[in-house]
Amino acid sequence: MTMTLAVLTFSNAWSQDVETVLMPGKVITGHADLESECSSCHVMFDKSGQRQRCMDCHEDVAADVKASIGFHGLHPEASSDKCASCHTDHEGRDAEIVVLDEDTFDHAFTDFETVGAHLEAECSDCHEADKKYREAPSDCVACHRDDKPHKDTMDDDCASCHESTEWADAKFDHDTTDYALLGKHREAKCLDCHEDSTFPSPATTCFGCHEADDAHDGRSGQQCETCHNPTDWHDSSFEHARDTDFPLEGKHSEAACGDCHSENPFEDEMNTACVSCHLEDDAHDKHRGEQCDTCHSSTEWEKPFFQHDVHTDYKLLGGHKEVACNDCHVEPVFEVALRTACESCHLEDDPHESVLGSQCETCHTEVNWQDPLFFDHDLTRFPLHGVHKEQDCDSCHATKAYANDDVNCVSCHRDDDTHKGNFADRCDSCHNPVAWDIWTFDHGLQTDFPLIGAHVEVGCDDCHRMPLRKIKALDGSCRDCHRADDVHDGEFGADCGRCHSADSFKEVRSLQ
């Protein structure tokens, strides 16, 4: 046994000495501690076993080869059985046994294929000088942490959104967040909302982003989505009829929101009465009360649907239909009831000066106030006969206070009295209105002096030379008229008729 151990010890020592003598050169600095034991790297008389010794020592490379990852696991030559084909040792302590040309190295045989902007990068941009190439990290943030625009608001998985081909063209699906992008939001760039490149955005409400360009200047509150949608901002989804108790009809549908609402319509408690908005421009000056919708509608404000004939006890006829409401209703119509008598409106412009009473409808109608009049003059104390029927009212009535007028003929005909007042004021004693020139006076019947002979042709004023009302009636004797032309100078008395006749004064009667 002792002899055997001795022989083995001698054999090993001899073989080491032989290997040392046969060693082609110094190993690299990294292998210097193994240089005295060739068996650490070599298997005597078995070159194929050398690869396994390399793998036993370089465990990380062995793991790459086994897993087919990294350069040694992907490159066909790096995964061959001969490590020495690339890494030749025994060329001195300072020898560089890693054969790698940075200009021709194909990064595709690594776990990090360089594409896009990475193709323009230098090796030293990613690989530190004092570290192995394999130690360079493959995650984006390892190289770009200092220039990471998102700061700490996003995790380190940059590749989930970005590509090295075009860093700014993110492929992030915003719909996977709590704020899906709809409509125009899909066309927006990230920095349009995320101005500082931080995520998530502090604002997920419309107002949070659009406060500065709010066309309502804050008047409509912050619930933009109540009226608008991101598909078409100008296509309002708000329906006044559906979303409020006040449907917009007629002219109201053309009104701007601010015409009725305050700066914050969502806080307004609107009074829907017409007068709440239109009090200042009430054309009726409050005379009609506050129930505007009693007469008007928002569809056609200028054409009231109020029907006086239906809604009141006073039908509007004739000229009354054309009269403006406040011509009669000078006070609030819903507060002061009007009398329906004509004089209640027309007292001040009554041309008859109230002498005919208040029953205007006795003569007039609303159809045409002036014509026709259905007043019957024959029912008065002065019936109209003859030419009087053809006269206009104002031919006899100087004013329209008709009841005050005198019915005597002379009251109208004094200026054209051809008798100059000689026959008193009773024109109707001789004349009648049928024909003024046809007398109705009969001297024989109405006096004690019948007109005969030449007296028939004598004019009235030939005998009646003074007004009858101023002197006593003539006594019927000849001398009353013929005293001045009595050729007998009164010698034969006053009874001229004893000798003369009325037929011919010059012809003397026979006294026989």
MISEVO-34623 format. One record per residue (C-alpha): residue number from 1; residue in one letter; y, z, x. Coordinates in nm, 2 decimals, m for minus. Layout:
N
(NUM, 'A', (Y, Z, X))
...
***
This chain:
512
(1, 'M', (0.00, 0.00, 0.00))
(2, 'T', (0.23, 0.09, 0.28))
(3, 'M', (0.15, m0.23, 0.46))
(4, 'T', (0.22, m0.43, 0.15))
(5, 'L', (0.56, m0.28, 0.09))
(6, 'A', (0.65, m0.34, 0.44))
(7, 'V', (0.55, m0.70, 0.42))
(8, 'L', (0.75, m0.75, 0.10))
(9, 'T', (1.05, m0.58, 0.25))
(10, 'F', (1.03, m0.80, 0.55))
(11, 'S', (0.99, m1.11, 0.34))
(12, 'N', (1.29, m1.04, 0.13))
(13, 'A', (1.51, m0.96, 0.43))
(14, 'W', (1.38, m1.27, 0.60))
(15, 'S', (1.45, m1.49, 0.30))
(16, 'Q', (1.80, m1.35, 0.27))
(17, 'D', (1.87, m1.41, 0.62))
(18, 'V', (1.74, m1.76, 0.59))
(19, 'E', (1.95, m1.82, 0.28))
(20, 'T', (2.26, m1.68, 0.45))
(21, 'V', (2.19, m1.91, 0.75))
(22, 'L', (2.14, m2.20, 0.52))
(23, 'M', (2.45, m2.13, 0.29))
(24, 'P', (2.67, m2.44, 0.30))
(25, 'G', (3.00, m2.24, 0.30))
(26, 'K', (3.19, m1.95, 0.17))
(27, 'V', (3.20, m1.90, m0.21))
(28, 'I', (3.52, m1.88, m0.40))
(29, 'T', (3.71, m1.56, m0.42))
(30, 'G', (3.58, m1.49, m0.77))
(31, 'H', (3.22, m1.50, m0.64))
(32, 'A', (3.28, m1.32, m0.32))
(33, 'D', (3.11, m1.00, m0.43))
(34, 'L', (2.80, m1.20, m0.50))
(35, 'E', (2.79, m1.39, m0.18))
(36, 'S', (2.55, m1.15, 0.00))
(37, 'E', (2.30, m1.19, m0.28))
(38, 'C', (2.22, m1.56, m0.33))
(39, 'S', (1.97, m1.47, m0.60))
(40, 'S', (2.26, m1.37, m0.82))
(41, 'C', (2.33, m1.73, m0.88))
(42, 'H', (2.03, m1.92, m0.74))
(43, 'V', (1.66, m1.91, m0.83))
(44, 'M', (1.45, m1.98, m0.52))
(45, 'F', (1.27, m2.31, m0.55))
(46, 'D', (1.40, m2.36, m0.91))
(47, 'K', (1.73, m2.55, m0.95))
(48, 'S', (1.70, m2.56, m1.32))
(49, 'G', (1.71, m2.19, m1.33))
(50, 'Q', (2.05, m2.18, m1.18))
(51, 'R', (2.22, m2.27, m1.51))
(52, 'Q', (2.07, m1.97, m1.67))
(53, 'R', (2.21, m1.75, m1.40))
(54, 'C', (2.56, m1.89, m1.46))
(55, 'M', (2.52, m1.82, m1.83))
(56, 'D', (2.40, m1.47, m1.76))
(57, 'C', (2.71, m1.40, m1.57))
(58, 'H', (2.96, m1.61, m1.79))
(59, 'E', (2.86, m1.47, m2.12))
(60, 'D', (3.16, m1.61, m2.31))
(61, 'V', (3.08, m1.97, m2.19))
(62, 'A', (2.71, m1.91, m2.29))
(63, 'A', (2.83, m1.81, m2.63))
(64, 'D', (3.04, m2.12, m2.67))
(65, 'V', (2.75, m2.34, m2.56))
(66, 'K', (2.52, m2.18, m2.80))
(67, 'A', (2.77, m2.20, m3.09))
(68, 'S', (2.89, m2.55, m3.00))
(69, 'I', (3.25, m2.44, m2.99))
(70, 'G', (3.51, m2.45, m2.72))
(71, 'F', (3.52, m2.70, m2.44))
(72, 'H', (3.18, m2.60, m2.30))
(73, 'G', (3.02, m2.62, m2.64))
(74, 'L', (3.18, m2.95, m2.74))
(75, 'H', (3.21, m3.17, m2.43))
(76, 'P', (2.88, m3.35, m2.37))
(77, 'E', (2.90, m3.31, m1.99))
(78, 'A', (3.01, m2.94, m2.01))
(79, 'S', (2.71, m2.86, m2.21))
(80, 'S', (2.46, m3.03, m1.97))
(81, 'D', (2.21, m2.84, m1.77))
(82, 'K', (2.41, m2.86, m1.44))
(83, 'C', (2.71, m2.64, m1.43))
(84, 'A', (2.75, m2.74, m1.07))
(85, 'S', (2.83, m3.10, m1.17))
(86, 'C', (3.18, m2.97, m1.25))
(87, 'H', (3.20, m2.64, m1.07))
(88, 'T', (3.09, m2.68, m0.70))
(89, 'D', (3.11, m2.36, m0.51))
(90, 'H', (3.07, m2.27, m0.14))
(91, 'E', (3.39, m2.47, m0.05))
(92, 'G', (3.58, m2.17, 0.06))
(93, 'R', (3.76, m1.87, m0.08))
(94, 'D', (4.06, m2.07, m0.19))
(95, 'A', (3.87, m2.36, m0.33))
(96, 'E', (3.95, m2.47, m0.69))
(97, 'I', (3.62, m2.53, m0.86))
(98, 'V', (3.77, m2.59, m1.21))
(99, 'V', (3.80, m2.97, m1.22))
(100, 'L', (4.07, m3.04, m1.49))
(101, 'D', (4.33, m3.31, m1.50))
(102, 'E', (4.60, m3.21, m1.74))
(103, 'D', (4.72, m3.56, m1.77))
(104, 'T', (4.38, m3.70, m1.88))
(105, 'F', (4.23, m3.39, m2.05))
(106, 'D', (4.11, m3.47, m2.40))
(107, 'H', (4.21, m3.17, m2.61))
(108, 'A', (3.98, m3.30, m2.89))
(109, 'F', (3.69, m3.13, m2.70))
(110, 'T', (3.84, m2.79, m2.78))
(111, 'D', (3.87, m2.57, m3.08))
(112, 'F', (4.24, m2.68, m3.11))
(113, 'E', (4.29, m3.05, m3.14))
(114, 'T', (4.65, m3.14, m3.05))
(115, 'V', (4.81, m3.36, m3.32))
(116, 'G', (5.16, m3.43, m3.43))
(117, 'A', (5.43, m3.25, m3.23))
(118, 'H', (5.17, m3.08, m3.02))
(119, 'L', (5.10, m3.41, m2.85))
(120, 'E', (5.44, m3.39, m2.69))
(121, 'A', (5.40, m3.03, m2.57))
(122, 'E', (5.32, m2.94, m2.20))
(123, 'C', (5.01, m2.74, m2.12))
(124, 'S', (5.22, m2.46, m2.00))
(125, 'D', (5.39, m2.44, m2.33))
(126, 'C', (5.08, m2.28, m2.48))
(127, 'H', (4.87, m2.18, m2.17))
(128, 'E', (5.00, m1.90, m1.96))
(129, 'A', (4.96, m1.94, m1.58))
(130, 'D', (4.77, m1.62, m1.52))
(131, 'K', (4.52, m1.66, m1.80))
(132, 'K', (4.23, m1.88, m1.86))
(133, 'Y', (4.27, m2.19, m2.08))
(134, 'R', (4.02, m2.05, m2.32))
(135, 'E', (4.24, m1.74, m2.36))
(136, 'A', (4.52, m1.94, m2.52))
(137, 'P', (4.55, m1.84, m2.89))
(138, 'S', (4.50, m2.11, m3.15))
(139, 'D', (4.69, m1.95, m3.43))
(140, 'C', (5.05, m2.08, m3.49))
(141, 'V', (5.22, m1.75, m3.49))
(142, 'A', (5.10, m1.67, m3.14))
(143, 'C', (5.32, m1.94, m3.00))
(144, 'H', (5.59, m1.95, m3.27))
(145, 'R', (5.65, m1.59, m3.35))
(146, 'D', (5.99, m1.58, m3.20))
(147, 'D', (6.11, m1.88, m3.39))
(148, 'K', (5.93, m1.80, m3.71))
(149, 'P', (6.20, m1.87, m3.98))
(150, 'H', (6.02, m1.66, m4.25))
(151, 'K', (6.04, m1.34, m4.04))
(152, 'D', (5.80, m1.09, m4.19))
(153, 'T', (5.80, m1.22, m4.55))
(154, 'M', (5.50, m1.44, m4.49))
(155, 'D', (5.16, m1.38, m4.32))
(156, 'D', (5.06, m1.55, m4.00))
(157, 'D', (4.86, m1.83, m4.16))
(158, 'C', (5.13, m2.10, m4.11))
(159, 'A', (4.87, m2.38, m4.15))
(160, 'S', (4.83, m2.28, m4.52))
(161, 'C', (5.16, m2.46, m4.58))
(162, 'H', (5.26, m2.65, m4.27))
(163, 'E', (5.11, m2.92, m4.05))
(164, 'S', (5.18, m3.00, m3.69))
(165, 'T', (5.24, m3.36, m3.79))
(166, 'E', (5.56, m3.28, m3.99))
(167, 'W', (5.64, m2.91, m3.98))
(168, 'A', (5.92, m2.94, m4.25))
(169, 'D', (5.69, m3.12, m4.49))
(170, 'A', (5.51, m2.82, m4.64))
(171, 'K', (5.20, m2.86, m4.85))
(172, 'F', (5.22, m2.52, m5.01))
(173, 'D', (5.13, m2.52, m5.38))
(174, 'H', (5.40, m2.32, m5.55))
(175, 'D', (5.20, m2.31, m5.87))
(176, 'T', (4.96, m2.06, m5.70))
(177, 'T', (5.25, m1.80, m5.71))
(178, 'D', (5.39, m1.61, m6.01))
(179, 'Y', (5.66, m1.88, m6.04))
(180, 'A', (5.52, m2.22, m6.11))
(181, 'L', (5.75, m2.51, m6.04))
(182, 'L', (5.83, m2.72, m6.35))
(183, 'G', (6.05, m3.02, m6.42))
(184, 'K', (6.34, m3.07, m6.17))
(185, 'H', (6.23, m2.77, m5.97))
(186, 'R', (5.94, m2.98, m5.84))
(187, 'E', (6.21, m3.21, m5.68))
(188, 'A', (6.39, m2.93, m5.51))
(189, 'K', (6.35, m2.85, m5.14))
(190, 'C', (6.23, m2.51, m5.04))
(191, 'L', (6.56, m2.42, m4.88))
(192, 'D', (6.74, m2.51, m5.20))
(193, 'C', (6.61, m2.18, m5.34))
(194, 'H', (6.50, m2.00, m5.02))
(195, 'E', (6.82, m2.04, m4.83))
(196, 'D', (6.72, m1.80, m4.55))
(197, 'S', (6.36, m1.93, m4.53))
(198, 'T', (6.23, m1.60, m4.65))
(199, 'F', (5.96, m1.57, m4.91))
(200, 'P', (5.92, m1.47, m5.18))
(201, 'S', (6.27, m1.54, m5.31))
(202, 'P', (6.45, m1.23, m5.43))
(203, 'A', (6.55, m1.42, m5.75))
(204, 'T', (6.30, m1.58, m6.00))
(205, 'T', (6.55, m1.60, m6.29))
(206, 'C', (6.77, m1.90, m6.36))
(207, 'F', (7.08, m1.70, m6.32))
(208, 'G', (6.96, m1.56, m5.99))
(209, 'C', (6.99, m1.91, m5.83))
(210, 'H', (7.25, m2.08, m6.06))
(211, 'E', (7.51, m1.82, m6.10))
(212, 'A', (7.75, m2.00, m5.88))
(213, 'D', (7.72, m2.33, m6.08))
(214, 'D', (7.70, m2.17, m6.42))
(215, 'A', (7.89, m2.41, m6.65))
(216, 'H', (7.94, m2.12, m6.90))
(217, 'D', (8.11, m1.90, m6.64))
(218, 'G', (7.88, m1.61, m6.75))
(219, 'R', (7.99, m1.64, m7.11))
(220, 'S', (7.64, m1.70, m7.23))
(221, 'G', (7.46, m1.42, m7.04))
(222, 'Q', (7.19, m1.46, m6.79))
(223, 'Q', (6.90, m1.58, m7.02))
(224, 'C', (6.95, m1.95, m6.94))
(225, 'E', (6.60, m2.02, m7.05))
(226, 'T', (6.69, m1.93, m7.41))
(227, 'C', (6.87, m2.26, m7.44))
(228, 'H', (6.77, m2.47, m7.13))
(229, 'N', (6.46, m2.58, m6.96))
(230, 'P', (6.39, m2.71, m6.61))
(231, 'T', (6.26, m3.05, m6.74))
(232, 'D', (6.61, m3.16, m6.86))
(233, 'W', (6.89, m2.91, m6.82))
(234, 'H', (7.11, m3.09, m7.07))
(235, 'D', (6.84, m3.11, m7.34))
(236, 'S', (6.90, m2.76, m7.49))
(237, 'S', (6.59, m2.61, m7.65))
(238, 'F', (6.81, m2.36, m7.84))
(239, 'E', (6.82, m2.43, m8.22))
(240, 'H', (7.10, m2.25, m8.40))
(241, 'A', (6.93, m2.29, m8.73))
(242, 'R', (6.60, m2.16, m8.60))
(243, 'D', (6.72, m1.89, m8.36))
(244, 'T', (7.00, m1.75, m8.57))
(245, 'D', (7.09, m1.67, m8.94))
(246, 'F', (7.37, m1.93, m8.93))
(247, 'P', (7.26, m2.30, m8.94))
(248, 'L', (7.52, m2.53, m8.79))
(249, 'E', (7.61, m2.79, m9.05))
(250, 'G', (7.88, m3.05, m9.09))
(251, 'K', (8.18, m3.00, m8.85))
(252, 'H', (8.02, m2.68, m8.72))
(253, 'S', (7.75, m2.90, m8.55))
(254, 'E', (8.03, m3.06, m8.34))
(255, 'A', (8.19, m2.73, m8.23))
(256, 'A', (8.15, m2.60, m7.88))
(257, 'C', (7.98, m2.27, m7.84))
(258, 'G', (8.30, m2.11, m7.71))
(259, 'D', (8.49, m2.21, m8.02))
(260, 'C', (8.31, m1.93, m8.21))
(261, 'H', (8.15, m1.71, m7.95))
(262, 'S', (8.29, m1.48, m7.69))
(263, 'E', (8.21, m1.48, m7.32))
(264, 'N', (7.87, m1.33, m7.39))
(265, 'P', (7.72, m1.47, m7.71))
(266, 'F', (7.40, m1.27, m7.67))
(267, 'E', (7.60, m0.95, m7.72))
(268, 'D', (7.81, m1.08, m8.01))
(269, 'E', (7.76, m0.95, m8.35))
(270, 'M', (7.91, m1.24, m8.54))
(271, 'N', (8.07, m1.22, m8.88))
(272, 'T', (7.95, m1.53, m9.06))
(273, 'A', (8.23, m1.53, m9.32))
(274, 'C', (8.46, m1.84, m9.28))
(275, 'V', (8.77, m1.62, m9.25))
(276, 'S', (8.63, m1.44, m8.95))
(277, 'C', (8.70, m1.76, m8.75))
(278, 'H', (8.96, m1.95, m8.96))
(279, 'L', (9.19, m1.67, m9.06))
(280, 'E', (9.47, m1.79, m8.83))
(281, 'D', (9.45, m2.15, m8.94))
(282, 'D', (9.41, m2.08, m9.31))
(283, 'A', (9.60, m2.35, m9.48))
(284, 'H', (9.63, m2.15, m9.79))
(285, 'D', (9.81, m1.86, m9.62))
(286, 'K', (9.55, m1.62, m9.76))
(287, 'H', (9.64, m1.72, m10.12))
(288, 'R', (9.28, m1.81, m10.19))
(289, 'G', (9.12, m1.49, m10.06))
(290, 'E', (8.84, m1.49, m9.80))
(291, 'Q', (8.57, m1.67, m10.00))
(292, 'C', (8.63, m2.02, m9.84))
(293, 'D', (8.28, m2.13, m9.93))
(294, 'T', (8.37, m2.10, m10.30))
(295, 'C', (8.55, m2.43, m10.28))
(296, 'H', (8.48, m2.58, m9.94))
(297, 'S', (8.18, m2.67, m9.73))
(298, 'S', (8.14, m2.73, m9.36))
(299, 'T', (8.02, m3.08, m9.43))
(300, 'E', (8.34, m3.20, m9.60))
(301, 'W', (8.62, m2.95, m9.57))
(302, 'E', (8.89, m3.18, m9.72))
(303, 'K', (8.69, m3.24, m10.04))
(304, 'P', (8.64, m2.91, m10.22))
(305, 'F', (8.34, m2.89, m10.44))
(306, 'F', (8.51, m2.64, m10.66))
(307, 'Q', (8.53, m2.77, m11.02))
(308, 'H', (8.82, m2.63, m11.21))
(309, 'D', (8.68, m2.75, m11.54))
(310, 'V', (8.35, m2.58, m11.47))
(311, 'H', (8.44, m2.27, m11.29))
(312, 'T', (8.74, m2.17, m11.50))
(313, 'D', (8.85, m2.16, m11.86))
(314, 'Y', (9.14, m2.41, m11.79))
(315, 'K', (9.04, m2.77, m11.77))
(316, 'L', (9.26, m2.99, m11.55))
(317, 'L', (9.37, m3.30, m11.75))
(318, 'G', (9.61, m3.58, m11.68))
(319, 'G', (9.87, m3.50, m11.42))
(320, 'H', (9.73, m3.16, m11.36))
(321, 'K', (9.44, m3.33, m11.17))
(322, 'E', (9.68, m3.45, m10.90))
(323, 'V', (9.85, m3.12, m10.85))
(324, 'A', (9.78, m2.92, m10.54))
(325, 'C', (9.62, m2.58, m10.59))
(326, 'N', (9.91, m2.38, m10.45))
(327, 'D', (10.15, m2.56, m10.68))
(328, 'C', (10.02, m2.33, m10.95))
(329, 'H', (9.84, m2.06, m10.76))
(330, 'V', (10.13, m1.93, m10.55))
(331, 'E', (9.96, m1.60, m10.51))
(332, 'P', (9.60, m1.52, m10.40))
(333, 'V', (9.39, m1.71, m10.65))
(334, 'F', (9.11, m1.45, m10.64))
(335, 'E', (9.35, m1.16, m10.69))
(336, 'V', (9.60, m1.28, m10.95))
(337, 'A', (9.49, m1.45, m11.27))
(338, 'L', (9.72, m1.71, m11.41))
(339, 'R', (9.85, m1.74, m11.76))
(340, 'T', (9.76, m2.08, m11.91))
(341, 'A', (10.08, m2.12, m12.11))
(342, 'C', (10.29, m2.42, m11.99))
(343, 'E', (10.60, m2.20, m11.94))
(344, 'S', (10.41, m1.98, m11.69))
(345, 'C', (10.45, m2.27, m11.44))
(346, 'H', (10.73, m2.48, m11.59))
(347, 'L', (10.98, m2.22, m11.70))
(348, 'E', (11.22, m2.29, m11.43))
(349, 'D', (11.21, m2.67, m11.48))
(350, 'D', (11.21, m2.66, m11.86))
(351, 'P', (11.47, m2.93, m11.95))
(352, 'H', (11.50, m2.78, m12.30))
(353, 'E', (11.64, m2.45, m12.16))
(354, 'S', (11.38, m2.26, m12.36))
(355, 'V', (11.55, m2.34, m12.69))
(356, 'L', (11.23, m2.51, m12.81))
(357, 'G', (11.00, m2.22, m12.74))
(358, 'S', (10.70, m2.20, m12.51))
(359, 'Q', (10.47, m2.43, m12.71))
(360, 'C', (10.52, m2.74, m12.49))
(361, 'E', (10.20, m2.89, m12.61))
(362, 'T', (10.36, m2.93, m12.95))
(363, 'C', (10.52, m3.25, m12.81))
(364, 'H', (10.38, m3.31, m12.47))
(365, 'T', (10.04, m3.36, m12.31))
(366, 'E', (9.92, m3.34, m11.95))
(367, 'V', (9.82, m3.70, m11.95))
(368, 'N', (10.18, m3.83, m11.94))
(369, 'W', (10.45, m3.57, m11.98))
(370, 'Q', (10.71, m3.83, m12.08))
(371, 'D', (10.52, m4.09, m12.29))
(372, 'P', (10.38, m4.08, m12.54))
(373, 'L', (10.54, m3.79, m12.72))
(374, 'F', (10.35, m3.70, m13.03))
(375, 'F', (10.66, m3.51, m13.17))
(376, 'D', (10.74, m3.61, m13.52))
(377, 'H', (11.12, m3.60, m13.57))
(378, 'D', (11.08, m3.63, m13.95))
(379, 'L', (10.95, m3.28, m13.95))
(380, 'T', (11.28, m3.15, m13.84))
(381, 'R', (11.60, m3.09, m14.03))
(382, 'F', (11.72, m3.44, m13.93))
(383, 'P', (11.46, m3.70, m14.02))
(384, 'L', (11.51, m4.03, m13.84))
(385, 'H', (11.58, m4.33, m14.06))
(386, 'G', (11.70, m4.68, m14.00))
(387, 'V', (11.85, m4.76, m13.66))
(388, 'H', (11.81, m4.39, m13.57))
(389, 'K', (11.44, m4.45, m13.52))
(390, 'E', (11.52, m4.71, m13.26))
(391, 'Q', (11.73, m4.48, m13.05))
(392, 'D', (11.63, m4.30, m12.73))
(393, 'C', (11.64, m3.92, m12.75))
(394, 'D', (11.93, m3.90, m12.51))
(395, 'S', (12.13, m4.14, m12.72))
(396, 'C', (12.19, m3.85, m12.96))
(397, 'H', (12.09, m3.55, m12.75))
(398, 'A', (12.33, m3.51, m12.46))
(399, 'T', (12.10, m3.23, m12.32))
(400, 'K', (11.74, m3.16, m12.39))
(401, 'A', (11.83, m2.84, m12.57))
(402, 'Y', (11.76, m3.03, m12.89))
(403, 'A', (11.77, m2.74, m13.13))
(404, 'N', (12.14, m2.67, m13.04))
(405, 'D', (12.27, m3.02, m13.15))
(406, 'D', (12.48, m3.07, m13.46))
(407, 'V', (12.32, m3.29, m13.73))
(408, 'N', (12.65, m3.42, m13.87))
(409, 'C', (12.73, m3.79, m13.81))
(410, 'V', (13.06, m3.72, m13.65))
(411, 'S', (12.89, m3.51, m13.38))
(412, 'C', (12.76, m3.84, m13.23))
(413, 'H', (13.00, m4.10, m13.38))
(414, 'R', (13.34, m3.93, m13.34))
(415, 'D', (13.45, m4.16, m13.06))
(416, 'D', (13.36, m4.48, m13.25))
(417, 'D', (13.49, m4.36, m13.60))
(418, 'T', (13.70, m4.66, m13.72))
(419, 'H', (13.86, m4.44, m13.99))
(420, 'K', (14.01, m4.22, m13.72))
(421, 'G', (13.91, m3.92, m13.92))
(422, 'N', (14.08, m4.02, m14.24))
(423, 'F', (13.77, m3.97, m14.44))
(424, 'A', (13.66, m3.63, m14.31))
(425, 'D', (13.33, m3.57, m14.13))
(426, 'R', (13.09, m3.67, m14.40))
(427, 'C', (13.02, m4.03, m14.30))
(428, 'D', (12.70, m4.02, m14.51))
(429, 'S', (12.92, m4.02, m14.82))
(430, 'C', (12.97, m4.39, m14.77))
(431, 'H', (12.73, m4.50, m14.49))
(432, 'N', (12.36, m4.48, m14.43))
(433, 'P', (12.16, m4.53, m14.10))
(434, 'V', (11.98, m4.83, m14.24))
(435, 'A', (12.29, m5.06, m14.21))
(436, 'W', (12.62, m4.91, m14.12))
(437, 'D', (12.81, m5.20, m14.29))
(438, 'I', (12.64, m5.15, m14.62))
(439, 'W', (12.84, m4.88, m14.81))
(440, 'T', (12.68, m4.65, m15.05))
(441, 'F', (13.01, m4.51, m15.18))
(442, 'D', (13.10, m4.62, m15.55))
(443, 'H', (13.47, m4.56, m15.62))
(444, 'G', (13.41, m4.60, m15.99))
(445, 'L', (13.14, m4.34, m16.01))
(446, 'Q', (13.24, m4.10, m15.74))
(447, 'T', (13.61, m4.08, m15.84))
(448, 'D', (13.83, m4.08, m16.15))
(449, 'F', (14.00, m4.41, m16.04))
(450, 'P', (13.77, m4.71, m16.08))
(451, 'L', (13.86, m5.00, m15.87))
(452, 'I', (13.94, m5.30, m16.08))
(453, 'G', (14.13, m5.63, m16.03))
(454, 'A', (14.31, m5.67, m15.71))
(455, 'H', (14.22, m5.31, m15.61))
(456, 'V', (13.87, m5.42, m15.54))
(457, 'E', (13.99, m5.62, m15.24))
(458, 'V', (14.22, m5.35, m15.11))
(459, 'G', (14.12, m5.17, m14.80))
(460, 'C', (14.06, m4.79, m14.83))
(461, 'D', (14.34, m4.70, m14.59))
(462, 'D', (14.59, m4.91, m14.79))
(463, 'C', (14.58, m4.63, m15.05))
(464, 'H', (14.44, m4.35, m14.85))
(465, 'R', (14.70, m4.35, m14.57))
(466, 'M', (14.64, m3.98, m14.47))
(467, 'P', (14.31, m3.80, m14.41))
(468, 'L', (14.17, m3.70, m14.74))
(469, 'R', (14.10, m3.36, m14.60))
(470, 'K', (14.47, m3.30, m14.53))
(471, 'I', (14.63, m3.39, m14.87))
(472, 'K', (14.54, m3.34, m15.22))
(473, 'A', (14.36, m3.63, m15.39))
(474, 'L', (14.57, m3.91, m15.54))
(475, 'D', (14.65, m3.86, m15.91))
(476, 'G', (14.56, m4.22, m16.00))
(477, 'S', (14.91, m4.33, m16.10))
(478, 'C', (15.05, m4.65, m15.97))
(479, 'R', (15.35, m4.48, m15.81))
(480, 'D', (15.13, m4.29, m15.57))
(481, 'C', (15.09, m4.61, m15.39))
(482, 'H', (15.36, m4.84, m15.52))
(483, 'R', (15.67, m4.61, m15.53))
(484, 'A', (15.83, m4.79, m15.23))
(485, 'D', (15.79, m5.14, m15.38))
(486, 'D', (15.90, m5.05, m15.74))
(487, 'V', (16.16, m5.31, m15.82))
(488, 'H', (16.27, m5.11, m16.12))
(489, 'D', (16.36, m4.81, m15.92))
(490, 'G', (16.18, m4.59, m16.16))
(491, 'E', (16.38, m4.70, m16.47))
(492, 'F', (16.05, m4.76, m16.66))
(493, 'G', (15.88, m4.44, m16.55))
(494, 'A', (15.56, m4.40, m16.36))
(495, 'D', (15.32, m4.58, m16.59))
(496, 'C', (15.34, m4.93, m16.44))
(497, 'G', (15.03, m5.02, m16.64))
(498, 'R', (15.23, m5.06, m16.96))
(499, 'C', (15.36, m5.39, m16.83))
(500, 'H', (15.15, m5.48, m16.53))
(501, 'S', (14.77, m5.51, m16.48))
(502, 'A', (14.56, m5.44, m16.18))
(503, 'D', (14.46, m5.81, m16.17))
(504, 'S', (14.81, m5.93, m16.09))
(505, 'F', (15.11, m5.72, m16.05))
(506, 'K', (15.35, m6.01, m16.11))
(507, 'E', (15.19, m6.10, m16.44))
(508, 'V', (15.36, m5.90, m16.72))
(509, 'R', (15.16, m5.80, m17.02))
(510, 'S', (15.28, m5.89, m17.36))
(511, 'L', (15.42, m5.59, m17.54))
(512, 'Q', (15.31, m5.72, m17.88))
***
